Amino acid sequence: MPDVRLIQQAVRYLANRCDETISEGNHGFNKIDASFGKSLAERERWTKRQAQAALKMLKKYQEQLQAG
């Protein structure tokens, strides 16, 4: 598993740009992931399970993260 700090950084990046769009190609998390992503972004410490779930979720947003 990648460094949790990198996963947290990616989640916070998306949460700060979140417009809760329906499509995945815009900015930040889509409507389905927004609540979970924003709640993770607000936490300082994550459990291993949260980090795994975040990493799985981030796979949808690879294009946004590469562009950012």
N, C-alpha and C positions, 0 to 999 in steps of 0.2 A: 504494500500500500504506500502511495506517495506521502510525503510529509504533510501532517495534518494542518500545519500553518499555511501551506500552499492551497489546500482545499478551502480553508477558512477565508483566505484572501480572495479566492475566486467567488465564493458565495457572497462575500461582502461587496465585491465589485458589482455583481449582478443585482444585489438587493438595492444598492445605491442608484441604480439605473432603471429600476423596476417600474414599468407602466402597466403591469398586469395584463398584457396583451393576450389575445386568444392564440395568435400564431407564435411560433417559436423564433421567428426570424427578426423580430424587432429589437426592443431594448429590455434587458433584464429578464426576470422570470415571467413565464406565462401565467395565466390565471390559476391554473391547477397547482403550480409549484410556489406561487408567491407567498402564501402564508407560512409554509414550512421554511422556505428559503430566508424570509425576513426574520423568523423566530431564531433560526440558527445564527444569522448575522449579528443578532443582538447578544448572543451568548459568548462569554469569554472562553469557557471550557466546554469541550464536547466529549461525549462518551465515544468509545470505539464504534459502537453501532451507529451513532449519529454521523460520524465521519464517513462510514461506509455508505450510508444512505445518501449523504451529500455528494460523494464521489459518483455514485450511480446516477443521481439526478443531473450532475454537471455534464455528463456525456451528451445530453440534449443541447447544450449551450456551447459546444466547442467552437463554432464559428464566431460567436460573439466574443468569447474569451481570446481567441487568436487575433481578432480585429482590435481588441482593447489593448 
